[in-house]
Amino acid sequence: MEKAVVIANPAASQFTGGSHRDVMAILNKSFDVEAEWPGSGPEATEAARNATELGAGLIVAMGGDGMVHHVAQGVIATGTPLGVIPVGTTNVVSRLLDLPKNPSKAARLLTRPSPPIISGTVRLDLTRGSTVTVHHALFACGMGLDADVVAAADKEPYRKYRFGSLHYASTALGVAFRSFPKRRPHVRLVSGDRELTVSAAAVQFRNVYTYFGRMPIAITPEKPNPMTALLLERLRRRRVPTIATRLLTKRGLEGMSDMEVWKDVETLEATADPPIAMQADGESLGMVDHATISWAPDSISLIRG
């Protein structure tokens, strides 16, 4: 019988012991199933990597988008399918994959004999001083503004778990109105023959950049091919309401002053002085001096609804 490993985060906002037992029982009918309880994001990545190396046929992330992100780092480019049991706050990945919200229904989906989809990810090669790290983003990545929002939201985990998207929205408005407008352009971005110095950038490579609750947010209405980058030179307080309105009404941000939208991006090089904060899938990646953001086609195998 093929082996499946369930890597779970019991601190996820919608996690319960009962739901975990139900998931394990459902999967146990089709797999030799094993549970892992990592204590951190890196431990989740290591658990997934070890399981793939030992021949597991399915890796399952049970948690929110953070757990899915960390587990995915261990299965990238291995060909081992990744399944998701959504028990987090926002569950962007599960929405993109059209997965059931109910953990038991999501588990039953993993037992059906249908092939996984092969999808691309965005590879992030990040440098800070002499340290180089590599990460892969599943649905979103950015530097500056959105990374600052992620860091600020994580400082109040109780509000994050209880209020979810409302907490992110209020945090985003707080950062946008208070601290970020003081930021000067200090990051040189290059893609092919395009070049611009900015204070922030966000990269969209799915149909949506992220969700606020059920509401999809996108830089442009068009599907990225393969990536679309929003480059922000300056954020002026008086423009924040207009930006929010255009995002929420799906009108996109092309044509607005103090920003550019680059389409058809394959690779984006960023050099920051002073360093800038990075995020991927809502997970803080720290401060970086240099980043290479590149499309990695056919790099992950996913079970979808």
Buried (B, 14 or more C-beta within 10 A) or exposed (E): EEBBBBBBBEBBBBBEEEBBEBBBEBBBEBBEBBBBEBEEBEBBBBBBBEBBEEEBBBBBBBBBBBBBBBBBBBBBBBEBBBBBBBBBBBBBBBBBBEBBEEBBEBBBBBBEEEEBEEBBBBBBBBBBEEEEEEBBBBBBBBBBBBBBBBBBBBEEEEBBBEBBBEBBBEBBBBBBEEEBBEBEBBBBBEBEEEEBEBBBBBBBBBEBBBBBEEEBBBBBEBEBEBBBBBBBBBBEEEBBEEBBEBBEEEEBBBEBEBBBBBBEBEEBBBBBEEBBBBBBBBBBBBBBBBBBBBBBEEBBBBBBE
